[in-house]
Amino acid sequence: MDFLVTGGAGFIGSHLVQRLVARGDRVRVLDNFSTGKRENLAALEDRVEIVNGDIGDLEVCRRSCEGVRIVFHQAARPSVPKSIEDPVTSHRANADGTFNILQAAHENGVQRLIYAASSSAYGDSEKLPKIESMIANPLSPYAVQKLAGEHYCRVFTSCYGLKTLALRYFNVFGSRQDPKSQYAAAIPAFVTSILKDEPPTIYGDGEQTRDFTYIDNAIEANLLAAEAADVRGETVNIACGERITVNEIISRINAILGKNVKPNHVNPRPGDIKHSWADIGLANSLIGYRPVVYFDDGLRRTIEWYSKATETS
């Protein structure tokens, strides 16, 4: 088996599986379908091996890693608010689950593990852009859990020789994100609300900035990381290296759709950060990463996908 993708039925994971299968690779997916959706893999089910299991179970992880060359560890319980409301469940998935998959990869002689880390590790430091050498300052259980995974990756490299690389994603967006969840990611929630002429909800004044990263960039980073000459437990930022305010995103969505739907501002959420913007120089030098789709093009592609999904639903 060439690759194991944990969380392979999720948003990022399913896009990654799709790219790997299109290349002709042999792919196994491990997912418990708590947030991932079977329909994300519907067109690929006869071409991938699917393990319905939980990364919180070490034995499941061990079986899933058997005969695998490279692991893409995408599985997680995403969402800062969820981790604040229920830190125990989030810890089991994000911290214990990551340890389990690392241990299973080590035991099975896996060559390399690529870890989906999170820019939430930086917290609300005023220094911009965010660079990997900065001291981490996580503000939520989710951020702590994802940061712990980075440290575990580094330790499994130094102690056991398992090659690892942590990709700190910055606000990845694109098709297949769930816009209906209470914890929906910002852009799909904004797009689907404006498509229905309903006011999108903005937490805070909308002047917070994010380095929104179209899904194709995250997939490109994973593929580059899998083939890079040498990785030794490093952490690199994966983003576009540009930032935009939430208010400006609403304006651009309205402009693309020819609408003028005003947002509804509510109180900021605990654990949310004010500004996020990535320095992507290390990712470029280490694995040759550079954005393949910038924000405006990615936003247009995303709006087109949700527009079609709305028409057929």
N, C-alpha and C positions, 0 to 999 in steps of 0.2 A: 504494500500500500504506500503510495507516494505521500499523501497528506491526510492529516486529521484536522478538521475544523470544528472546534468546540463552539457551541452557539451558532451552528451553521444554518439554522432556520430563521435566525434573526435578521435584522436590517443589514448590518455590515457583513455578517457571516454568509448570508445567502448570496449577496453580490460577489463575495470572494469565491464561494463554491461555483457559481455560474462561470466566472472567469477561468477557474482551474479546469472545469469540465470542458469548456470550449477549447482549451489547449490540448485536451486529450489526456489529462492527468487522472490518476486513480485517486478517488476522494472518499473518505469516511467522514460522516457527520455525527457528532455527539450533541444531543439537545434534549431537554426535558419538556420542551414546548410550553413552558410557563409564560414566556414572552415571545418566543419564536413561533412562527406560523407554518403549518404544513404546506399551505398554498404557496409560500415563498419557494418551495422546492418541487412543486407539483410537476413542472416541466422537466425535472431532472431525476425524479425518483428511480427510474429504471437505469440510471447511469451512476448513481452514488450508493454507497452503503450507509444506511441510517441506523444509528443506535439511539433508541429512546431511553435515555438515562440521565442521571443527575451528577454533575461534577462534585457535589457534596459527598458522593459515595466513592471511596478510594478504589474499591474493587471494580466498579464500573469504569473508572479512569484507566485502571490497569488493563482491562480487556480492550478498551478502545485504543490504547497506544500500541498494542501488539502489532509488530511488523511495520510500523509507521516510520517514515524517514524524517518528516518535518511536521510539527504541530503549530497550527495557528490558533492561539487561545483567545477567542472572541467572547466566550460565554461570560455572562455577568448578570447581576440584578441591577440594571441601570436605574438612574434617578437619584438625585440628591434628596428631594423630599421624601421618597420612599425610605431611604436609609435613616432619615431623622425620625420618621414615624415608627419604623420597625428595624432598628439596627441589628438585631439578632439574626433575622432572616437574611439581611444584606451581607452581614459578616460571613455567614455560612457559605453563601454563594461566591462572594468576591474575594475573601481572604482564605478561608478553608478550601474552597474549590480550586483556587489558583495553586495553593500548596499541593493539593492532591494531584493535579494534572502535571505539575513539575516532578513530583516524586514518581508518578507512573511513567513519565517520559524517561527519567533517569534509569529506572529499573529495566525498561524495555530497550535501552540503547538508542533512543531517538537521537538524531544528529543535531537538531536545532529546534528551538521553540521561540516563536514570535508572539509577544504579549501585547494585548490591547490595553494600554495604560490610559490615563486621563489627565488633561490639563488642569482639572480641579485640584491637583496636587499643589499647584502654585498658590492657591488661596487668593487673598485680596492684596497682595503686594503692590505697592504703587509703581514699582519699577517696570517700565515697558521699553522694548518688547520683552516677553518672558524668554529667558535663556536657561538651558538645562543646568548650568552651574549655580543658579540661584538656590537659596535655602528654601525648601518646601514649607508651606504653611497651610495645610489642609483645614477647611472650615466645616466639614461634615463627616459623618461616619463613612459615607461612600468614598470621599476623597482619601481618607486615611486607609481604607481597605485597598483601594487601587494603588496607592503609594506603597503599601506593604508588599503588594505583588511585585513591584519593581525591585525592591530589596531582595525578595526571595529569588527572583530571576538572577540577580547579580551573584548571590550566594551559591546558587546551584551551578553557576558557571565556574566560580573560583574554587568551590569545594569538590565538585563532581565532574567538571569538564563538559557539562551540557551547555552548548552554545545557545545563548539567549540574546534577545534584543527587545526592549520595551518601546513601543510606539505611543507617545503621548498625543492622543487625538484631541484636536480642538474643534468642538461643535460640528461634528459631521452631519450632513443633511443630504437628502435626496429621496428617490422613490422608495416605497415600501415601509417608510416610517409610519407608525400608527398615529393618526391625528385625533383619534377619538378618546384616547386615554386621558385620565385626569392629569397624568404626568407627561403628556405629549411633548415631543421636542418642538422648539419654537416655530421653525419655518413651516412644517406641515400643518401645524395648528393655525398659523396665520393664513396660509394659503387657502385651506379648506373653509375657514370662516369667511374670508373675503369673497370666495367663490359663491357662498350662500348669502352674501350681503349682510352678514352678521358681524358685529364689532369684535375684532380679535382682542384677546386679553393680554395686556402688558403688565408685568409685575414691576412696579416702580415707575420712574419718570420716563423711561424709554431711552435715556441718554447713556445707558450702559453700552459698552462696546464688546463685540465678539469677533474672533477670527473664524468665521464660518467656512467650513471645508467641505466641498462637494464630494460625494461618495467615491467617485472615480479616483480621487487623490489618495484616499485611504487604502483603496485596493492596490493601486500602483505601489504605495509604500510597502505593503505586505509582500508583494511579489519581489520587489527589489531586496527587501530584507532577507527573504528566503535564499537568495542567490548571491548576496554580498560575500566578498572574499573572506572576511573574518569578522565575527561579532563576538564580543566578550562581556555581555551583561550591560551594555550601555543603554541609556535612555535618550531618545531623540524626539523632538517636536515634529508633529505631522499636521500641517496647516497650509494656508496660502501665503502667510506673511503679510496680511493686510487686515484692517479692521473696519467695522461699520457699526453705527448705532442701531439699536432695535427700531427706533422711530424711522430711520432712513429705510430699513427693510420694508416696513409697512408702506412707505411712500412708493418704493420701487415695485412692490407687488401690485399696488393699486394702478400704477402707471402701465405696467405690462398688461393687466386685465382691463384697462379702460374704466376703472371704477374710482370711487372716492369714499371708501368705507373708513370711518373714524374708529380708532381703537378705544377700548375701555381700560383705563389705568386703575390698578388695584395695588395694595400694599406689597412691598418687596417680600420675597420668601426667605426664610432663614437659610443660611448656607450658600445663597447665591452670591456671586462675586460681581464687582462693578465693572472692571475692565479686563479684557483678555486679548492678547496679541502676541503672536509667536515669532521668535527668531528661528528660522529653519536652516541656518547655515550648517549646523552639525549634521543634520540628516542628509544634506547635500554632499558633504565631504565624506561621510561614512558609508552611505549606501547609494549615493547618486540621485537622491530624491529631489524632485522639483514638481510644482503643481502642473497637472496636465489639463485641468479645467479651473478657471478662475471664477470668482463669485457670481458675476452677472450672468455668465453663460450657464453656470450650474443652477442659478435661480430660475432662469427661463426653462431649462429642461425639467426642473422639478415641478414648476407650475403646469407645464404641458402634461406631465404624467398624472398629476392630481386632477386636472381638468378632465382628462379622458376617464379616469377612475370614477369621478363624480357623475359623468354622463352615463356610465354603464351600471351604476349601482342603483 
